[in-house]
Amino acid sequence: MIAFLGESLIDLISTDGKTFLKKIGGSPLNIARNLNQLGIKPIIISRVGNDFFGREIIETLKSENLETKYIQIGRGNTSTVIILASPKTPDFIPFRDEDKNLEIPEGFNLKNIKFLHVSCWAITHKTEKIKKIVANKNIKIAFDPNCRKKLFPRKKIDLDPIYEILKNTYIIKPSLDDAREIFGILPEERYIELLHTFGIKYVILTMGKEGSLVSDGHKIKHIKLLSKNVVDTTGAGDAFWSGIYYGLLNDFSIFKAALLGTVISIHVIEEIGGVVKLKDISDYLKEVEKYENSIL
């Protein structure tokens, strides 16, 4: 079983800066919804406001037969993000409210959780209870270091909670932009080396159209597949994570899991929004088989 800890948002996505398409978003929520389409039922630990956006998020998840009992409802507003859709890394403006007050549910049982996915958004404000749960050595922490200065209270990245969670991380998938925000500008393989020094088993560095570098601590493989029609990269990283988790939960190697993530992400970036209608998993697995021998 897999659990997701982090933000549930409303994304207002624009391609022209004038009109906006409203989508349910938040990286952990996107990945969970993708996995649900692929036949894996996740647990979602998140927080929304007591408003129409919050109710829309909860009702949408219920309509998709996803469990909502761990989604907290605060007195404030549901956090909202304005996104400028782009074939490159999209820029965004966050309006954060209730997601900053996310708590670990009392009595939450980790016993049957194989992976706990933690978004950087979850460690920017109230972090003591979250620090305690991610320090649990009996659970595999997957950390999404989607950290940006604008997410932190002083508009400056606080490295202390980031380094603390890195020490307990099993798998991490930074984008090149994520890595530069945390470590500065370095050669790509140096980011991988640095992250392994924290004791992280699997490191995947995504590099946009240049593909990804996938490392198990012993070898690094470059996976590169190109999309013919890039429309919106908003959900690319979340789709990639979805393939990784499907693969690892089905005993794929990290390299095959990353290839599956690549195949799914190529599909997603050809449409607008963080979550799109996915194909049957068998279609993606056929694509993996097509490229597996030549890439892996």
N, C-alpha and C positions, 0 to 999 in steps of 0.2 A: 504494500500500500504506500501511497505517496501523499504528502501534505504540503500545502502552499501557504506561506506566511508573508503577507504584504498587502499592497494597495489594491483597492477596487475603485475605479474612477469612471467618470464620463469624459470621453475624448471628443473634442470638437475639432474635426479635421478639415482643413481647407487646402485646396490646390491653387487658389488664386488670391487668398487674403481677403476675400469679400464675402463669399458664401461658405457655410460650414455644414459638414455632415456629422451628425451626432452618433457616436458609437460607444457601447460599453467597453471599458478598457481597464488598464492596469496590467502590467506584465504577468504577475502570478495568476491573475484571473484568466488572462488570455491563454496561458499554457494549460491551465486546468481545463478550460473549455475545449481546447484542441485535443487533449488526451481523452476527454469524454467522448469526442467524436471518433476517436481511434479505439474505443472499447475499454478504456481504463478509467475507473471511477476514483477521482481524487477527493481529498479533504481540503476545504478552503477555510483558512483563518484570516479574516479581514474585517474591515470596519467601514460603515457608510453612515450618512447622516439621516436624520428623520425628515426626509423631504421626498419629493416626487422622483428625483434621480436615484436615491437610495432604494425606494420601493421598486423602481423599474429594474434595477440591477438584481434585486432579490427575486422578483417575479420572473425575470428572464431565466435565471439559473434554475428556478423551480420548473419552468416550462421545458428545460433541457434535462430534467430529472437529475439535477445536481443537488447535493445536500447543502443546506444553508444554515444549519443550526449553530455553526461557529462564526457566522458573520454578525458582528456586533452592530448595534444601531445607537449612535450617539445623538446628542441634542443639537449638534451643529449641522453644517452642510456637508453633503457628499463632495469629496475633492474632485476638482475638474481640471482638465489640461487642454490647452489650445495647441494644436499641432499643425505645422505647415508641411503637408505631404510632399515628399521629394524622392527621386530615385537615389539620392545620397542619404546620409544620416539626417533624419528630419529634426528641425529645431522645435522646441516646445516652450510654452509658458505655463508653469504649474500654479494653480490656485488651491493650496493645500488647506484642509480643515480637519475633518474627522479621521482621515487616515493617519494623522500624526498621533492620535490617541489610541492606536491599536494596542491591545493587551493580549497576553496568553490566557486562554480560557481556564478558569479554575477547574482543577481536576482533569485537565486534558491528558489523555493516555497515549504515551508514545510507544507502547509495547509492540504494536503491530505495524509501526511506521518504518518502512525501509529507507525512504529518502525524505528529508525535510528541506524544501526549497525556500530560501530566504532572500528576499529582495533588499537591496540597499536602502530603499525607502523605509523599511521597517526598523532600521537602526539609526536613523538620523535624529530622533527626538527621545521619547521614553524608551530606554533600552535595557534597564536592569533585569526585568523578568525575561526578556528575549535573550540577553546574554546568558542567563542561567540555563535556558532550555537548549541553546546551541552549544553549550559546553558539555552536554550529555554525550558521553563516549559510546553509548550504545546505539547511536543513530547516525546515519550518514548525512552530513550537511552538504547541500548543494547551494552555493552562493552565487547570486547574480549581482556583480559589482556595477550596477547601472547607476553609479554615483556621479552627481553633478553638483557644482557649487550652489546652484540655485535651490537645491533640496534641503540644505542645512540651515539651521537657525540664523547663523551669522554670514550666510552666503559664502562660506569657506568650508572646504572639505575637512571634516574632522577625521583624522587618520586613526585615532585610538580605537574606536569601535570597529573600524574596518580591519585593522591589524588583528584585533582580538578574535573576530570571527574567522579570519583567514587561518589562524592557528588550529581551528577545529573543522576546517572545510575538507570535504572528500573530493568534490568535483567543482570546478569553476569554469565559467565561459564568459570571459570579458570580450567585448569588441575592442578594436584598436583604439577607439575613442575613450572607452572605459579605462583601458590601461594607461593611456596618456594622462587622463585626469588624475589618477592615483599616483603614478610613478614618474610622470614627466615623459619627455620624448626620448625613447631608447630604441635600439634595434629590436625587431619583432621577437627574435628568439630569446633575447635578454628578458623580456617580460615573462616568458615561460620559465626560464631558469629561476627568476626571482620568486615566482609563485610556488614553484616546487620547494624552495627553501623553507616555506612555512609548513611543509609536511603534506601538501595537497597531492593526492594521488593522480588525478586526471586534470589536465589543463587544456582548454580549447580556446584558441585566440581567433576570433572571426575578423576578417579584413575586407568586408564588402565584396566588391567584384573580384578581388584577388583570392577569394576563398577563405579557407581556415587552416590553421596549424593545429594538429591534434597530437598531444603528448601523453604517454603513460609513464613518464619519468625515465624511460630507457630509450625510446625512439620517438621521433617526430615525423608525422606524415602530413603532406600538403594535399588537402582536398579542394579541388577547384572545378565547379560546374557553373556554366553561365546561363542566365535567363535571357530569352529573346525579347521579353517585353516587361521591363521594370516600370511599374506604375507607382507603388508606394512601399517603402521599406519599413513602415511603422511596425509591422508584425513579424519581420524577418527573424529577429533574434528569438522571439517567443516560439515561432514555428520550429526553429532549430532545436531549442530546448525540448520541445514536444517529441521530436524524433529521437533525441538522446535518451530521454526517459523511457520511451516505448522500447528502445533497443536494450537498455540496461535491465529493465524489468523482465525482459525476455531473454536474458543471458547472452546478448550480443557482446562482442568485443567493443571497446570504446571507439575504435576506428570505424567499425561497421555502424555503430549507433550514430556517430557523427555524420557518416555518409547518408544515413536515413534522414537525419535532421536537415542536411543540405538539400536533399530532394524535396522535402516538404516545404522548406522555406522558399525554394524557387517557385513553387506553386502559389504560395501566399503573396509574394511581392508583385504578382501580376494582377492583384486586385487591391482596392482601397480598404483599409481598416486592419486592426490587429487580429481579428478573427474572421475567417471566411469559411464557406462550406468546403470541407475537406473531402477528398476522394476516399474510397474504401482503402484500408491499410494494405490490402493485397496489391493494389495498383502501385503504391509507393515501394513495396518490397520487390516488385518486378523491376522497377527502375534501379533499385539498389543492386540487384543481381546483374543487371546490364552493365553497371560500371565497376562492380566490386573487384573483379580480377585485374582490371587495368589501373585502378587507383590504389587499391589496398594491397 
